[in-house]
Amino acid sequence: MSTDRIEKRVELRAPLDRVWRAISDSEEFGRWFGVRFDGPFVAGSSVTGAITPTIVDADVAKRQEPHAGVKSTWQIVAVEPKRRFAYRWHPFAIDADADYDREPSTLVEFTLSETPDGVLLTIVESGFDAIPEARRSASFEANAEGWAIQTELVRRYLEESRV
């Protein structure tokens, strides 16, 4: 088992255009993910996100609530329409008093492929082996659980909202 990479997949029963909007539009992404961004996702730029509990699941929102307002910077790496969205961030960066900017970041990639029933979304976060040892294991474990939750949130968001 790799400790450098997390991979999650989810089949989404929605058209490709709709799935793409849910992952590439910063406002929509924030609704299901649980973050409010200060701008759009544009390749080569950065956005600041503040944790804001998800609108999709009350139990997950309750888990996010203690971290509400904690900010992080995401460097947008790629916005390849209807195919790939990628960014770099500092994993498990929930301590408002910590300076994560001195640490390496991980790469998060969302890739889409059409299936007979909708879209297969694959989420890969890689680069954990470069995270300082004191935070590496906790970051990996928290994000492995987090991505499992997020795949369910995006699925529910797309099924329950007909936007």
C-alpha positions as CSV (number, residue, x, y, z in Angstrom):
1,M,0.0,0.0,0.0
2,S,1.3,3.4,-1.0
3,T,1.7,6.1,1.7
4,D,2.4,8.7,-0.9
5,R,-0.9,8.6,-2.8
6,I,-4.6,8.4,-2.1
7,E,-7.0,7.4,-4.9
8,K,-10.8,7.4,-4.8
9,R,-13.3,6.7,-7.5
10,V,-17.0,7.4,-7.7
11,E,-19.5,6.8,-10.5
12,L,-21.7,9.9,-10.9
13,R,-25.1,9.5,-12.5
14,A,-25.1,13.0,-14.1
15,P,-24.1,14.4,-17.5
16,L,-20.4,15.3,-18.1
17,D,-21.2,19.0,-18.3
18,R,-23.0,19.0,-14.9
19,V,-20.1,17.0,-13.2
20,W,-17.5,19.3,-14.7
21,R,-19.4,22.4,-13.4
22,A,-19.6,20.8,-9.9
23,I,-15.8,20.3,-9.7
24,S,-14.5,23.3,-11.7
25,D,-16.7,26.2,-10.6
26,S,-15.3,27.4,-7.3
27,E,-18.7,28.4,-5.9
28,E,-20.3,25.0,-6.7
29,F,-17.2,23.1,-5.5
30,G,-17.3,25.0,-2.2
31,R,-21.0,24.1,-1.6
32,W,-20.4,20.3,-1.5
33,F,-16.8,20.3,-0.4
34,G,-17.3,22.8,2.5
35,V,-15.1,25.8,1.5
36,R,-15.8,29.3,0.5
37,F,-13.3,30.6,-2.1
38,D,-12.3,34.2,-2.8
39,G,-12.3,33.8,-6.6
40,P,-12.6,31.4,-9.5
41,F,-10.4,28.4,-10.3
42,V,-8.0,29.7,-13.0
43,A,-4.9,27.6,-14.0
44,G,-1.8,29.3,-12.9
45,S,-3.5,31.4,-10.1
46,S,-4.1,30.9,-6.4
47,V,-7.3,31.1,-4.5
48,T,-7.9,31.3,-0.7
49,G,-10.5,29.1,0.8
50,A,-12.1,29.3,4.2
51,I,-13.7,26.2,5.7
52,T,-17.5,26.7,5.6
53,P,-19.5,23.5,6.4
54,T,-20.9,21.6,3.5
55,I,-24.6,22.1,2.5
56,V,-25.0,18.4,1.5
57,D,-24.8,16.5,4.8
58,A,-25.6,17.7,8.3
59,D,-23.3,15.2,10.0
60,V,-20.3,16.1,7.9
61,A,-21.1,19.8,8.4
62,K,-21.0,19.2,12.1
63,R,-17.5,17.7,11.8
64,Q,-16.3,20.6,9.7
65,E,-17.8,23.3,12.1
66,P,-14.9,23.4,14.6
67,H,-12.7,24.4,11.7
68,A,-15.0,27.0,10.2
69,G,-13.1,30.0,9.0
70,V,-9.7,28.3,8.8
71,K,-8.1,29.5,5.6
72,S,-5.8,27.8,3.1
73,T,-4.3,28.7,-0.2
74,W,-4.8,26.5,-3.3
75,Q,-2.6,26.9,-6.3
76,I,-4.6,25.9,-9.3
77,V,-2.5,23.7,-11.6
78,A,-4.9,22.7,-14.4
79,V,-8.4,23.5,-15.6
80,E,-8.8,21.2,-18.6
81,P,-12.5,21.4,-19.5
82,K,-14.5,18.3,-19.0
83,R,-11.4,16.3,-18.4
84,R,-9.1,17.3,-15.5
85,F,-9.0,19.8,-12.6
86,A,-5.9,19.9,-10.4
87,Y,-4.5,22.0,-7.6
88,R,-1.8,22.0,-5.0
89,W,-2.5,22.5,-1.3
90,H,-1.2,21.8,2.2
91,P,-3.0,18.6,3.4
92,F,-4.8,18.5,6.7
93,A,-4.0,22.2,7.2
94,I,-6.5,22.8,10.0
95,D,-4.4,24.5,12.6
96,A,-5.1,28.2,12.2
97,D,-1.9,29.1,14.0
98,A,0.4,26.9,12.0
99,D,2.5,28.2,9.0
100,Y,2.1,25.6,6.4
101,D,3.7,27.7,3.7
102,R,7.2,26.3,4.6
103,E,6.0,22.7,3.9
104,P,5.8,21.0,0.5
105,S,2.2,20.7,-0.9
106,T,0.4,17.7,-2.3
107,L,-1.2,17.6,-5.8
108,V,-4.9,16.9,-6.0
109,E,-6.3,15.8,-9.4
110,F,-9.9,15.3,-10.4
111,T,-10.2,13.4,-13.7
112,L,-13.4,12.6,-15.5
113,S,-14.3,9.9,-18.0
114,E,-17.7,9.2,-19.4
115,T,-19.4,5.8,-18.7
116,P,-22.6,4.3,-20.0
117,D,-24.4,5.5,-16.8
118,G,-22.7,8.9,-16.3
119,V,-19.2,9.9,-15.3
120,L,-16.4,8.2,-13.5
121,L,-14.7,10.7,-11.2
122,T,-11.2,9.8,-10.0
123,I,-9.6,11.8,-7.3
124,V,-5.9,11.3,-6.7
125,E,-3.9,13.2,-4.0
126,S,-0.2,12.6,-4.2
127,G,3.0,13.8,-2.6
128,F,2.6,12.8,1.0
129,D,6.1,11.3,1.2
130,A,7.4,14.9,1.0
131,I,5.3,16.1,4.0
132,P,7.3,16.6,7.2
133,E,7.4,13.3,9.1
134,A,5.7,14.8,12.2
135,R,2.6,15.5,10.1
136,R,2.8,12.9,7.3
137,S,0.9,10.0,8.8
138,A,-1.9,12.2,10.3
139,S,-2.3,14.1,7.0
140,F,-2.5,10.9,5.0
141,E,-5.0,9.2,7.3
142,A,-7.2,12.3,7.6
143,N,-7.2,12.9,3.9
144,A,-7.9,9.2,3.0
145,E,-11.0,9.5,5.2
146,G,-11.7,12.9,3.9
147,W,-11.7,11.9,0.2
148,A,-13.9,8.9,0.9
149,I,-16.4,11.4,2.5
150,Q,-16.0,13.9,-0.4
151,T,-16.7,11.4,-3.0
152,E,-20.0,10.7,-1.3
153,L,-20.7,14.4,-0.9
154,V,-20.2,15.2,-4.6
155,R,-22.4,12.2,-5.5
156,R,-25.2,13.3,-3.3
157,Y,-24.8,17.0,-4.4
158,L,-25.2,16.0,-8.0
159,E,-28.1,13.6,-7.3
160,E,-30.0,15.9,-5.0
161,S,-29.5,19.3,-6.7
162,R,-30.8,19.7,-10.2
163,V,-29.0,23.0,-10.8
